[in-house]
Structure formats: C-alpha cells, structure tokens
C-alpha cells in the first residue's frame, strides 16, 4: 500500500513542511520509513521530525 506522509522537519535553515509518498504495510510502518528516510538523507534525528498526517494514497 502507498501512504502519503506529511508534517514538518526542523533543519539548520529553519522549519519546513514536507509530503512524502511511502510504500508500507501499515501506517506505523509508513511513519518508521519516513523517519528512516530523513535520517539517512539529511542526518536528522527523529525528535526533529513532526509527522502530522498519514493517509492512504
């Protein structure tokens, strides 16, 4: 299933909104994959990522 995950991320330049499409088995898995994606690409810890909405896409 594909989920649309949206929220805000705090980077060095300030806070930014994001929307990501993630393929996952459940909403919880989609959240986990989103945290992992930002952690690996931007080096951001989970406490800097605020997930506001997860929807089936």
C-alpha positions as CSV (number, residue, x, y, z in Angstrom):
1,X,0.0,0.0,0.0
2,X,1.1,3.6,-0.6
3,X,0.8,6.2,2.1
4,X,1.1,10.0,1.9
5,X,3.0,11.2,5.0
6,X,3.0,14.9,5.7
7,X,4.4,17.1,8.5
8,X,7.3,19.4,9.4
9,X,11.0,18.9,9.7
10,X,13.5,21.2,11.5
11,X,16.7,21.7,9.6
12,X,19.6,24.2,10.2
13,X,17.8,26.7,7.9
14,X,14.6,26.5,9.9
15,X,11.4,24.5,9.8
16,X,10.0,23.2,6.5
17,X,6.8,21.3,5.6
18,X,7.1,18.0,3.7
19,X,5.0,15.4,2.0
20,X,6.4,12.0,1.1
21,X,4.9,9.0,-0.7
22,X,6.0,5.8,1.1
23,X,5.2,2.2,0.3
24,X,4.5,0.4,3.5
25,X,2.3,-2.4,5.1
26,X,0.7,-0.1,7.7
27,X,0.5,3.4,9.0
28,X,3.1,2.7,11.7
29,X,5.4,1.2,9.1
30,X,5.0,4.3,6.9
31,X,5.9,6.6,9.8
32,X,9.0,4.4,10.6
33,X,10.1,4.5,7.0
34,X,9.7,8.3,6.9
35,X,11.9,8.8,9.9
36,X,14.5,6.5,8.4
37,X,14.4,8.3,5.1
38,X,15.0,11.7,6.6
39,X,17.6,10.3,9.0
40,X,19.6,8.7,6.2
41,X,19.4,11.6,3.7
42,X,19.5,14.6,5.9
43,X,21.1,13.3,9.1
44,X,18.1,14.4,11.1
45,X,17.1,12.8,14.4
46,X,13.5,11.6,15.0
47,X,12.8,14.4,17.5
48,X,13.3,17.0,14.7
49,X,10.6,15.4,12.6
50,X,7.0,16.1,13.4
51,X,4.6,13.8,11.4
52,X,1.1,15.4,11.3
53,X,-0.9,13.2,8.9
54,X,-0.7,9.7,7.4
55,X,-3.2,8.9,4.6
56,X,-3.6,6.0,2.2
57,X,-2.7,7.3,-1.2
